[in-house]
Amino acid sequence: MSRYTGPLCRLCRAEGTKLFLKGDRCYSEKCAVGRRNHRPGQHGSRRPKETEYGVRLREKQKMRRIYGMHEAAFRRFYSMATRMPGQTGHAFFQLLERRLDNVVFRLGFASSRRQARQLVRHGHITLNGKRANIPSALVRPGDIVAIAEKSRDIAWVRDNLEVARTRGVPAWLELNADRAEGRVLSLPTREQIDVLVNEQLVVEFYAR
């Protein structure tokens, strides 16, 4: 399966907003969106007229890129959301937030979701005391996500934990930085998800 290997800042500029794909750089003055606030390319400064389809497509692409997923996996999660009770958009967000790689990022073990996925893939994360290497695994309330004991001495992991102490974690998670572990307290609500995406437009895109 193909994966994007180009500049991550280019994706943020294409969507016209910060997607927080490069961790701490996105919070600094080096962020490309702040320095060059127009789309990439020769004609990026132009503002083409967008159709209703284009608006929904851009919102879907923005959401998919934030969570760093391929289209097939993203659509599979949407299909799961359509079978859940309540509003499809809220259920979709909840499923994406429950992914193990996202929880690792939310707990501050990694500075970005891409880095979190690398931690999981390389066996540095445990779920309820057992080694977990599947980024798309879904966590449940009561689950404990931790950094494997042998991996806690990695320099950038220690740095991330120090930042997490001050930055904090979402209310549906609990972090114990001293033990390098976190607990899932509850399922996230829409109000607890700080992703600036209109999920209704994403639902309309797939339901068309």
Summary of the structure (lengths in Angstrom):
residues: 208
radius of gyration: 17.6
end to end distance: 26.5
largest distance: 53.3
contacts: 575
relative contact order: 0.14
helix: 49%
strand: 9%
